[in-house]
């Protein structure tokens, strides 16, 4: 039996940026559930981490739109929006996984945990917010929001101005004992959705939510370390990691050592906000303990990748 942490990319939840409805997401989750239950049917323990970029953006934009119409409609704080996205994505996944388990007569329970992830209040990311969230605004509107709310706003690729928030690295998971208990008791756990709700530790020991986004691949890596997983499975839109991407000399990689991956990172082969965090998370997990490995592949190639037939394996 292997313990596997599965990091689901956005394509596992939404196939098209043109259809981001709850109905479409639930439909996609049913397909994703088949791949997850295949792992369970093959006698693996499974912990699921998922992204939430489009979903939390929709939630923020809805509140911003309501506020624009009537100022008495207050904008929900960003940590609460992250928690909301965890809740409804987790609901879709756990419902879909439960139905797939029932079809196959597998007697297991599945639960999603609204997870808080501790970050360092002195993380350098807080000095350089980069993650765009919420609605687009013109320059005058953006300046007004900066004055009124103190947000950091940046122009986004000619499409308008958006709020940006930091993306700090995860330090620890508040609910780790709960997740460990559930997985040790044989249950399937969905945790750290969207990277978890970022929180900082105060001097009195309390925790407090902060407006930030933790990359879900780094959160999945942290969960994999904490839960002593054997494998970290990062699912994305491509079958294998490539160097010289979109170039005539493109090369798809079946295997990378940690040193090779670090070399490719320094050479700039992986795009920030896309493959780069996946490879960095893969390296961190593979380097954390002898015998651990990360596999990066597409959702529909999971079983083949675990048999060594495809995907990119990162290990020592």
N, C-alpha and C positions, 0 to 999 in steps of 0.2 A: 504493500500500500504506500502511495506517495501523497504527501500533502502539497497541494498546488494552490497558489494564489493567482487568480485570473484577473488581469487588468483589461477591462472592456473599453475599446475605443468608441468614438462617436458613431461610427457606422454600425455598431451593434445595436444602437438605439434608434438612430434616424438614418434612413437610406438616402434621403433627398433633402437638401436645404429648402426646397420649395414646399415640402409637406412636413411641418413640424408639429402637427396636431397630436393630442394625446392618443387618439385612435390609431394614428400611424405608428406612434412609438410602441403602443401595446402590441400591435401586429408584429413589429420587428423584434420585440422582446420574446415573443413566442418562438421565433426562429432561433434566437440566441439561446433560449432555454434548452433547445435540443442539443446544442453543442456542449452545454454545461452538464446536462444529465448524461450525455455520453461518457463524460469523464467520471461521473459518479458510478455509472453502470460498470465501468472498468475498475472499480474498487479504489478510487481515489477520494481523498478528503479535499473539499473544494471551498475556498474562500473567494468571494467576488468583490472586486473594486471597480467602480465605473466612473466615467466622466460626467460632466454636467454643464459644459460650456453653453450650448444653445439654450438649454432649459433655464438655467439661472438668469441668462440674458433676457429671456422672455418674461420671467417674473419681475425683474428689475424694470424692464420697459413698460410693463403693465402698470406698475405703481407710478412710474414717472408720467405716463400718459394720463392717469387719473388725477394726479397732482396738477398737471398742466391745465386740465379742465376746471378743477375746483381745488383751491389751495387747502381746503379743510380735509382733503384726502391726503394724508401724510404718506411720504415715501418710506417704505419699510427699510430698516437698516440692512446693510449687505450681509452680515452673518446670518440673519434670520432668513434672508432670501436663499442662501446656500442650504440652510436646514430644510426649507420647504422643498427645494429641488431633490435633496436626498430622500425625503419622504415619498414624493410621488413617483420618482424613478424606482426606488426600492419596492414600492407597492406593485408597480408593473412587473418588475423582475421576479419578485417572490410569488406573485400570482401565476406567472407564466411557468416558472420552474415547478411549482406545486402541481399544476395541471399536467406537465410532462412526466413528473414522477408518478402521478396517479395512473396515467396511460400505461406506464410500464410496470405497474404494480410494485414500485419501490417504496418501502416504508421509511421515509425520511421526512423531517420537517425542515422548513426554510424560514429564516427571519432576516429582516433588514434592521440594522442598528444605526440610528442617527448618531454619527460619530464626531467627536471633537478631537482635533489634532493640535498638539502644542507646538508652537513655533517660538523662536527666539525674538524677543522684542527688539533686539539689536541686530537682527539679520540685515545685511547690507541691502537686501531687496526693498526694504522700507524706504531707502533713500533714492530708489530708482523704480517707481511703479511702471509696469510695462503691459499688464493684462487689461485689454479693453473690455468693458462691460456695459450693458444697457443700451439706451437709445442713441441715435445720431442727432446732433444739433448743429446749427450754423454757428459761425464764429461769434456773433453778437450774443446768441443764446448761451453759448459756452462760457463767455466772459461773465455773464450775469450769474450763472450757476457757480462759477469760481468765487465770485464776490459773496453770494448768498450762503453757500454751503461749504466752501473751502475745499471742494473737490479738486483733484488734479485732472485737467482735461487736455487731450492731445488730438491733433488732426490724424485721421485714420485713412491713409491710402487714397485721398481725394474724395472720400465718401461722406465726409463731415467730421465733426468733433465728437469724441466720446470720453466718458470717464475712464481713467485707468487706475488700477489698484496693484499693490505689490504681489509678488509671488515667492514667498519665503519657503525655505526647506522645512520639512517635518522633523520634529525632535522626538516626540513620543505620542502615544495614543491614550486618551483619557479612559476610554472604555475597553482597554486591552484585556482586562481580566474577564469581562463579560464575553468578549469574542472567544477567548481561549476556552472558557467553560463550555460554551455552545459547541465549538468545533470538537473538543475532546469528548463531548457526549454524543458525537455522531451527527450533529445537525449541519446544515448548509448555511453559511453566514454571508450576508451582503453588508459590507462595512466601508467606511471612509469614502462614501460616494462623493464624487467631485473633488476628491482629495481631502474630504472632511471639512468641518467648520473650523477655520483657524482660530485658535485661542492663545492668549499669553498668560503666563503665571504672574500673579501679583505678589508683592512682598509678604502679604498675610496668608498666602497659600491658595487664595481664591483664583479662579480663572475668568477671563473676560474675552468675549469675541472681538475680533478685529476685522476690518475691511480689507480682505486679501483673498487670493486664490492659491491654493496649494496644487501643484501639478499632480494629476491623478497617478501618473507613473511613479513618481517619487513616493507618493503615499502608499501605493501598492508595494513598492520595495520595502518601505518601513514595516508595513504589516507582515510581509513575508519574512523579514528578519525576526520580528518580535514573536511570530507564531512558529518559528523554526520550520519553515516550509522547505521542501526539497527542491521545488521548482517555482520560478516566477514565469508566468505565461502572459506575455504582452500581445494583445490582439489588436491589429490595426488594418488598414485598407490594402496592404501589400503582402505578398506571400513570403518575400525575403527582404532583408536589408540590402541596399545597394550602395556601392561607391561610384563616383562619377555619374551621379543620377542625372537623367535627361541629357546625357552626352553620348556621342558615338561609341566611346569606350566604356560604357556602363558595365559594371560587373556585379551580379547578384551573389551574395555571400551565403554559404551554407554554414560556416563556422568562423568565429572570431575568438582568439584568445583575448584576455584583458589587455595585454600590451598592444595587440593589433588594433583593438577598438579605440584605445587611447590615442594611438598614432593617427587613426582616421579622423578622430574628433579634432585633434590639433590641426590637421590638414584641411578642415572645414568641409568634410564630405556630407555632413548631416545638417539639415535645416533647423534653425531655432524655432521652437513652437510646433515642430512636427516630429521628425525622427530623432533629433538631438536629445531631448529629454528621455526618450525611450532607451536609447543606447547608453546614456549616462546612468539611468536607473538599472539597466541590465548589468552594467559593469559593477556597480556598487553591490548588488546582490551576489553576483558570482564571486566577488572578492571578499565577501563577508565571512565565508567559512569554506573549507575544503569540501568538495563534492556538490556544492550548490551550483545550479546553472539556470540561465535565463533563456527562454525561447521567444523569439519575435516572429509572428506569422499572421496570416489572415484567419478570420473566424471560421471559414469553411474548410480550412486546412489543419485544424487542431489535431485530429487523430493521426493524420499522416505525419505531422511535425513531431508528435510525441513518440512515434515509431522511428524517427530519424530519417524520414523520406523527403522532408521539405522543411521550410522555415530556416531561420538563422539561430544557431546556438552560440551563446556566449558563456565561456567558462575559463577556468585557469588553464 
